[in-house]
Amino acid sequence: MENRPPQVVNKEFHPQAKDHAQELINNFATSLIFQAKLLAFRRGAEIVLSRDVDEALNFISQERTQNWRKKLVIAIGGAMLGAFLEGFVGALSPVNVTQIVLYVIMGFTGMFLVFWGT
């Protein structure tokens, strides 16, 4: 049996895709290096250690996770605000106090989630 690399490794990049990937890699590397230097600076260190780079990588990963969660919270809050606006007006016509209270609670919760997520 011959030792040949898998076909996946042999796939060529389109020039635009290659440029885009290189740009993303450079942006990530810049962020990682800056964050590692910032951590070392805050510690009062003379040089950036590998643990600073590891901490910077963890920080960037956590930031991405939090960003996804913030978007989800904002979406849920926006949906609750939309339901509040539509349902509150409808509950005013027959003056159903229970529905009005529920929609007001939903509206305040929705506003809280939207502002908390931003």
VENCOR-V131359 format. One record per pair of residues at least 24 apart in sequence whose C-alpha atoms are under 7 Angstrom apart, sorted by the first residue. I is the first residue (numbers start at 1). J is the second residue. Records with the same first field share a line. If there is no record, write none. Layout:
I: J + J
//
This chain:
32: 56 + 57
70: 117 + 118
71: 117
73: 113 + 114 + 117
74: 113 + 114 + 117
77: 110 + 111 + 113 + 114
78: 110 + 114
80: 106 + 107 + 110
81: 107 + 110 + 111
//
